[in-house]
Amino acid sequence: MALRVLLGAYAALLALVGLLPTPVDRPAHRSLGRFVAWCAAHGLGFVDYARIEFTANILWFVPFGLLLGLIFGLRRWWYAPLLCLAASVVIESAQGLLLPERVASLGD
């Protein structure tokens, strides 16, 4: 029961963040830019905004997938990645169709 409550809370948080009308990283945009510039100046040019965003999107869905996997168990573990994919498609579609300040992306 506790896992289901935790999953519901995390799913609600995923939906809230994914469907905010403005980009989530807007307040941190300057800091991210400085971090990327620092990385480039120190020989870490492969650390760029696109990779940070891609990694953050994956990490954002990991707890959701793990909770789903724990709830479905070994016999139906494969539901977890399917539901994560479905959630991502719904969020990206909503961003593209309903939220003009957000950017829908296949990379997300």
C-alpha positions in Angstrom: 0.0 0.0 0.0 2.8 2.4 0.9 4.5 1.9 -2.5 1.2 2.7 -4.3 0.9 5.9 -2.3 4.5 6.8 -3.0 4.0 6.0 -6.7 0.8 8.2 -6.8 2.7 11.1 -5.2 5.6 10.7 -7.6 3.4 10.5 -10.6 1.6 13.6 -9.5 4.9 15.4 -9.1 6.0 14.2 -12.6 2.8 15.5 -14.1 3.1 18.8 -12.3 6.7 19.5 -13.4 6.1 18.2 -16.9 3.0 20.3 -17.4 4.1 23.6 -15.8 3.4 26.3 -18.3 7.0 27.6 -18.3 10.3 25.8 -18.6 11.4 24.2 -15.4 15.0 25.1 -15.8 14.3 28.8 -16.4 15.4 29.9 -12.9 18.6 27.9 -13.2 19.4 28.9 -16.8 22.3 31.3 -15.9 23.8 28.8 -13.4 23.6 26.0 -16.0 25.3 28.3 -18.5 28.1 29.1 -16.1 28.5 25.4 -15.3 28.7 24.5 -19.0 31.3 27.2 -19.6 33.3 26.1 -16.6 33.3 22.5 -17.9 34.4 23.7 -21.3 37.3 25.7 -19.8 38.5 22.7 -17.8 38.6 20.2 -20.7 35.1 18.8 -20.2 33.6 20.2 -23.4 31.3 17.1 -23.8 29.3 18.5 -20.8 26.8 20.7 -22.6 23.2 21.8 -22.0 21.7 19.1 -24.2 23.5 16.3 -22.4 22.6 17.8 -19.0 18.9 18.0 -20.0 19.0 14.5 -21.5 20.5 13.0 -18.3 18.1 15.0 -16.1 15.1 13.6 -18.0 16.3 10.0 -17.6 17.1 10.5 -13.9 13.7 12.1 -13.4 11.9 9.0 -14.6 14.1 6.4 -12.8 12.2 6.6 -9.4 8.9 6.3 -11.3 10.2 3.2 -13.2 11.6 1.6 -10.0 8.4 2.1 -8.1 6.4 0.7 -11.0 8.8 -2.3 -11.1 8.4 -2.9 -7.4 4.7 -2.8 -7.6 4.4 -5.0 -10.7 7.0 -7.5 -9.5 9.1 -9.9 -11.5 6.3 -11.4 -13.6 5.2 -8.1 -15.0 8.3 -6.0 -14.6 8.1 -5.0 -18.3 5.0 -2.9 -17.6 7.3 -0.4 -15.9 9.3 0.8 -19.0 6.1 0.8 -21.1 4.3 3.0 -18.6 7.4 5.3 -18.4 7.4 5.6 -22.2 3.6 6.3 -22.2 4.0 9.0 -19.5 6.8 10.6 -21.4 4.8 10.6 -24.6 1.7 12.1 -22.8 3.8 14.9 -21.2 5.7 15.8 -24.4 2.5 15.8 -26.4 0.8 18.1 -23.9 3.8 20.4 -23.9 3.8 20.5 -27.7 0.1 21.0 -28.1 -1.0 22.9 -25.0 2.0 24.8 -23.6 3.5 27.3 -26.0 6.4 28.2 -23.7 7.5 24.6 -23.4 9.4 22.7 -26.0 8.3 19.2 -26.9 11.2 17.0 -27.8 11.8 13.4 -28.8 15.0 13.6 -26.8 13.0 14.0 -23.6 
